[in-house]
């Protein structure tokens, strides 16, 4: 059988099908709809002019089936598109009901994860750009130092009698020192970006009223991150103490308030005292004692630095200043050796200052509660951020 028709809907007029040995002729005009005129399209579907073998279908478009199908008022079959629309509408209704009754906490957590991923991508992009910029700076610096080394710039001049004092190996040492300073600047910039991320997490946790246990984890993360910067500074001091003392790795406004390569612990406690929650008598006494001890240690280190500077001035301004005055190179070198030995204590002063800052942060953490410590870290971070913003505004100010 070439095709089949629904017996309930289609009547076939007698003698309408003619069979041949090799061909089949179907006179579609003799296929008449009995009522509904619905043809089972799943079983049989032909267009006008379609041929099969030697058979053909003639005048299908003009057939009575097409005419009677258009005049049909009712049908027992449901339209396929209507079925799809009904099914699609049912699915939408179910999905909407699920969304209305869904777990809002899960949806909020998914949104937070998406936001965190977006911020992470932005931080990664900024860090890559910073690394590329630092790489270019490093390449340029290497080229300049190579030129200076080839030109023999590190030569002590001003000696009488045609004598010259060449300091062999100084070029390599200066080159390594500059590279170490640049490496510290890059590491500190990376530390600062990570520190800002931790501070943002701490701020979000404090504003969302996290429990003490969860908030303590965020506070400990920030404190551990401070440990890392003190380790970086210890390495930087050994590489170039003057670079750490000058604070060239900080903004101009931050350098204005620097003390021995960092912040004053006593000033930090004064800033925090106006922003913390009401302290208990025991906490207040602990903060006062910590501030007094920090002030005493700072005074001792400051006096030591003043004594060091005065000793260097006395040494460098002595009567035997150089071969020009005495004619003795040995005396000149001995005086410079004395100055170098005195200057070596500068590293110790910087280490002591960083140790004082580190211990102050740890003692403050022990005295305060978890929420007080979190708020104190936020206040200190915001203070430094405003100093950096002030530097940017100062450098970008209009000049007449």
N, C-alpha and C positions, 0 to 999 in steps of 0.2 A: 504494500500500500504506500503510495507516495505521500499522502497526508491523511489526517483524520479530522473529523468535525464532531463537535459536541452534538450528541443525538437529541438533547433536550432543547437545543436552540436552533438547529438548522435542519431543514427538510430538503431532501434531494429529489428533484422531479424525475420521474421514471424516464428511462432511456436517455438520460442526460450525459452519461459517461460512456464513451466509446473507446474500445481497446483495439489496438492493432498489434501486429507482431513486433514491430520495431518502434512504434510511436504511440503517443497517448495525446488525445486532444481533449482539452477541458474547456467547455463552453461555460465561462463564468456567468454569463447572463442567465443560465438556467439554474444557477444556485440561488435560491430565494430564501430570504430570512423569514422564519415563521413567527417571530414575535420580538425577540430582543435584538436580533441581528448581531450578536456578539460572537466573534470568531476567536477561537483559542489561539492566541498569538504565540503561546509557548510551544505549540505543536507544529504550527504552519505559518510561514510569513514569506510572502512573495511581493515583489514590486512589478509594476507594469512593464512588460517587455522581457521578463526573465524567462529563460529557456532551460530545460532540463533534458539532456539527451537529444532525441529527435522530437520530443514533445514541445509544446509551447502553450503559453497562457495568453489568450486574446481578450482585448477590451476589458481588462480587469478594472481599470479606473471607471469605466462606464457601466459596470455590472450593477445588477439589482441589489447585490449585497452592499455595495457602497451607498446606494441611494437609501436602502431601507435602514442602514446603520445610522445615518444622519437623522432619520425620522423617529428613532427609538426614544421613548420617554423614560423608561426605567430599565435597570440592569441588575441582574442578581450578583454580578462580580464587582468587587471593590477596586477602584482605580489604584494602580501601583504607586503613583506619585502621592495619592492621598494616604496610602498606607505608610509610605516613607515619612511623610510629614507628621502623621500621628505618632509614629514610633519616635521620630526625632524630638517632637514636642514632649513626649513622655520622658525621654532621656534628660532633656534640659530641666524638666520639673524635678526629677530625682536629684540631678546634680546641684540645683539651687537649694533644695532642701538639705542636702548634705552640707553645703557650704554654710547655710544658716545655722545648722546644728553642730558644725565642726568645732574642733578644739582651738579656741582662740590663742591659747598659749603656744601651740605648735606653729600657727601662722605667724605669730609675732616673732618666734625664734627663727623661722625661715627668713623673715624680712631682715632681722638683725644679721643673719649669716650672709645674706646678699650684700648688705651695706658694708659689712666687714671685708668681704671679698673685693668690693669696689675700692675701698680705701687702701687695701693691700696692694692692688694693682697700681694705684696712683703713687704709693710710696715706693714701689719697685721702679716705676718709671722715673721718678725724681732721683732715686739713688743711682740708677744707671746713667742718667744725664750728668750727675755730679761726678761719678767715676770717670766718665769720658772727658769732662772738663779738667779734672785733676790730672788725667793722663797727659793731656795736651800741655798743661802747665809743667808737669814733670819733664816732658821731652824738651821743652824750651829751656828749662833750668839746666838740664844736663848739657845741652849745647853751649849755653853761656859759660858754665863752669869748665867745660872742655877747652873753650877758647882762652879763658883766664889762665888755666893751667899751662897751656902751650906758650902763652906770652910771658910766663914767669912773673906773674903779678905779686906773688908772695915772697918779696925780697925786702929785707930791712935796709933802708937807705939812710944817708946822713952821716956815715962814718968817714972820719978824716984819713988822710994819708992814702987814699985810694983803696982802703979796705972795704970789702963788702961782706955782709953776713947773709948767706942764703940758707933758708930753712928748708931742708930737704924733706920731702914727704908731706909738707903742709897741704899741698893741693889735694891729695887723696883724702886726708883727714877732714878738711873743710867740706869736701864733696860729700863724704859720708855723713857729716854732721847736718848739712843742709837737707840731705835726703831723709834723715831720721826726723828732722823737724817737720818736713812736709808730710811724712807718713803719719806723724802724730796729729797733724791738722786734719788729715783725711779720716783717721780713726775717730777723732773727737766729733767731727761732723756727722759721721755715721752713728755715734753714740747719742748725739743730740736728737737725731731723728727718732731713734728707738725710744729715747726718754720721753719725747713728746707723745708717742703712741701709748706708752704705759700710763702717762699722766691723763690722757684722754679716757682710757679704760677706767682709771681710778675715779675720775670725775663722774663718769656715767654710773659706776657702781654706787658712789655716794649719793647721787641724785635719785637713783632708783631704790634707795633704802634697802640695800642688800644686808643680809645677816652678817654678824660679826665674823663668823668663820670664813665666809666668802670674801668679805672686805679685807680680812687679815692677809689672805693670799695675795691680793692686789698690792697691799702695802709692802709686804715682804718682797714682791717682785721689784718695786721701785727701789727699796733699800739695797737689794742685791745688785741692781743696776748702778747705784752709786759706788758700790765696791769696785766695779769694773773701771770706772773713770779714774779712781785713785790708783789703780794698778797701771793704767795707761800713763798717768802723770808721773809715776815713779820711773817708768821706762824713759819718758821724755826728759826728765831731769838728768838722768845719767847720760843721755845723748847730747843735750844742750841746755844747761841750766839757765843761760841768759834768755833763751827763747821762752822758757816757761816763766821766768821772772817778768819779762816784758808783757806777757799775755797777748802776743800777736795772734793767737788762735781765737781770740775773743773780739767782740765788737768794740768800737771806741768808747761807748758809754759804759760798758762792763769794765773796760780797762781803767776807767776813771775811778771806780770804786774798788779796784783790786788791792789786795794786800798779800804780798809774798806769793803771787801766782794763783790767788783764789779769793774767796770771800772771807770776811771776818766772822768768826763764830759768834762773837758777842753781838754784832749787828744783826745776825740772823735771828737770834733769840729775841731781840728787841722788836723786830718786825712781826714775829709770830705771836708775841704776847698780846697784841691788839686784835688778833683775829681768832683766837682759840675760844672754845666754849668756856663758861665759868669753871675755873680750876678749884680743886679741893685745896685745903690748907697744906696737905702733904705735897701735892703736885706743885703748888706755888712756891713752897720752900725748895723743892728740888730744882725748879727752873731758876730761881734766884741764885742758888749755890753754883749751878752749872754756868750761869752767866758770869759770876764773879771769878770762878776758876779759869774760864776761857779768857776773860779780860786780863788776868794776871799772866797767863801764858803768852798772850799776844804782846803784852808790854815787855816781857823778857826777851822774846824773839826780836821785837823791834829794836830794843837796846843792843842786842847782839849784832843786828844788821848795821846799826849806826857805828858801832865800834869797828866792825869790819871795813866799812867805807872809810872811816878815819884812818885806819891802819894802812889801807891801800893808798890813800892820799899821801900819808907820811912817807911811805916807801917810794912811790913814784916821783915825789917832789924832793927827794933827798939831794944833798950836795953832789953826790956821785951819781949824776943822772945818766951819764953815758960816756962813751969814749971821747966825745968832743971836749968834755970838761976835764977828765982825768987822763985820757990817753990810754986807759987800760980796759980792754974788752972783757977781761975776766971779772973785774968789779961790776961792770954793767950787767953781765949775765948772772952774777950772783944776786944782784938786786932784783932782777926779773924773776929769778927762781924763788926769792922770798915772797914776792907779790903773788906768784902762782900758788905757793903753798897756802897763803892766806885766803886766796880766792877759792881754793878747794872746799873751804868750809861753807861756801854758798849753797852747795848741794844739800848739806846737812840742815841748813835753815829751811830750805824748801820742803824737805822731807818732814821736818818737825811741824811745819805749818799745815801740810796736808794731813798729817796724823792727828793734829788738833781738830781739824774740820771733820775728819772721819769719826773720831770719838764723840764729838758734839752731836752729830746726827744720830749715832747709836744710843747715846744717853737720853736724848730727847725722845727717841722711840720707846725706851724703857719707861720713862716717866709718864707719858701720855697714854690714854686709852687708844683702842684701834681707830675709832672714828676721829678722835682728836689728832692722832698721828696722820691720818689720811688728809684731814683738812690742813694740817701744817705743811705737808708736802705739796699740796695744791697751792697754798699761799706762796711758798718759796719759789715754786716753778713759775707762777704768774708774775712774780716780781722780776725774775730774770728775763722772762719773755717781754715784759714791758721795757726793760733796759735795751734789749735787742731791737724792739720796735722804735724806741727813741733814737737809737743810732741810725736806723734806716731813714727816719724822718730828717735827722740832722744832715745826713749825707745828701739827701734829695732836696734840701731846701733851696729856694731860688736865691741866686747870688747876683748882686748889682755889678 
